[in-house]
Amino acid sequence: MNGLVFEKRNFTPDHVNNLKTLLLNNYPIVYILYNEKKRPSAYIGQTVQASRRLRNHIEDKKRKLLNRSILIGHEKFNQSATYNIESNLINYFIADNHFQLQNVSQTRSRVMHNYYQKSFYNEDLFQVIWEKLREEKIVSDTVENLKNKDIYKISPYKELSPQQLDIKNDILNFCKEHVRKDGNHVIAIEGDAGTGKSVLLSSLFNTIQDMAKDDSSLLFGTDNYLLVNHTEMLKTYKSIANSLPNLKKKNLMKPTPFINQKIKTEETADIVLIDEAHLLLTKEDSYNNFRYQNQLDEIIKRSKITIVIFDAKQVLKIKSYWNERLLEEITNQYNAKTVKLTDQMRMNANSETIKWIDHFVEKEILQLPLEEDSSFELEFFENAETFKTAIESKNNEIGLSRIVSTFDYLHKKDGKTYIVDEEGINMPWNSTQESVTWAENLSSIKEVGSIYTVQGFDLNYVGVVLGPSVSYDEKKDQLVIDSSKYKDIGAFISRTDMPPEKNQEIKEEIILNSINVLMKRGIHGLYIYASDHKLRQRLLELKRGKRL
């Protein structure tokens, strides 16, 4: 590409002082400082004063192990462009997972904004720069592959929306104000599936951990944790920790081990962030080694500040039953406040398509939006083979497209293969690996994911199988939920502290919640195959009616 300057050189005082190229010395540039050790380190930056900035790095003892540099300039660079490319490089380096970055959170967080010809710099030029880095054996994987990785999608350096940034700054100020005060302090972040909760949490925890190592910060020296109930998501956070200086795996835990550790040591954590707090137990569970009545309450007692990510529509087990009233009952015992994420960040669907999905998971079947949604496909299928072929085609085209199902088919963790819908879909339930999340395993295109393997994750296209528990009432024109056909036995273990009718009511809620989570995985499209004949025909009627 004309105008691009890409210079590899040693990172020494002589080489820095000998910076003569006009586009590198007098224009904004992006630079990478690195070494080639067995476990290599790197620092990525941008500047409008290359010579001065690089001399500062030479004098910085933190950079003393970095002995190579790559300087990137372009005749059309402006500071918005270099800032954008710097952010992209950090996120893709984290996803490539080769270098441990020395970058720490900046005072001003990265916020989404447009600028002149952004697509040229953000996509076209960045692709050229990345391929040049691959040629030089600095990075290995392609942009296309890396952007489908969960480690990229929830990188702490992803640009935040204005709403996310405002909430992040509010929480950081809350932490600075309350961390030295007596008592227990709580912030609850509420948001529907796809509203950017995980990205906000990742950014927030990384900044808090950077501040804990900064002796000029009010959070210096604090002992902080990120608690993750979801095994698949915990793998992703631990992968991110491999690439960043102040994220340590010992501070990434599941809730019960954290509680038991603090009981044993009789210590109190400073700041604890809880991802997917709607999965926390609300009753004793000896199987999971939890001997108390409410995990959230026990975590709050053992933390000065607790930051809770919560969505009542993602509760999946009776033993973890939450609603907003129960959350308030717990948090109101402490110094608590609530903030809400409302913008849909995952799905590229318009408001009418989102409305259709939201009503569907409340058992209401609306007419399809008349206006075509150009950025999101909502499709219904009559035939299981056509449905499977459509998802495979999208996977071949853009990757990360998977079939998932309601838990209406037998699935045990005994090493045996269990089949989803033998007479229709006829594919095995998901297998899991120790270090790779299910959807990122290339062979998972031949499997069906469950709610437990995809909750919290993005897919490009999601194909949702609605099993036998989801049927249709022709007279009322609405969904009928038959909880007796749901095979997730562990989700339905009844509670003795609730009347039988409440247990039954929650069972229906759990199935609808699972549908809500599954349907909101796709960025570009949602394909639906209903195993129930009546429901399948009703959805096809909607499809035909739209075409008339």
Buried (B, 14 or more C-beta within 10 A) or exposed (E): EEEBBBBEBEBEEEBBEEBEBEBBBEBBBBBBBBBEEEEBBBBBBBBBEBBEBBBEBBEEEEBEEBBBBBBBBBEBBBEBBBBBBBBBBBBBBBBBBBBBBBBBBEEEBBEEEEEEBEEEBBEEBBBEBBEBBBEEEBBEBBBEBBBBBBBBBBBBBBBBBEBBBEBBBBBBEBBEEBBEEEEBBBBBBBBBBBBBBBBBBBBBBBBBBBBBBBEEBBBEEBBBBBBBBBEBBBBBBBBBBBBBBBBEEEBBBBBBEBBBBBBEEEEEBBBBBBBBBBBBBBBEBEEEEBEBEBBBBBBBBBBBBBBBBBBBBBBBBBBBBBBEEBBEEBBEEBBBEBBEBEEBBBBBBBEEBBEBBBEBBEBEBBEBBEEEBEEBBBBBBEEBEEBBEBBBEBBEEBBBBBBBBBBBBEBEEEEEEBBBBEEBBEBBBBEBEEEBBBBBBEEBBEBBBBBBBBBBBBBBBBBBBBBBBBBBBEEEEBBBBBBEBBBBEEBBEBBEEBEEEBBBEBBBBBBBBBBBBBBBBBBBBBBBBBBBEEBBBBBBEBBEEEEE
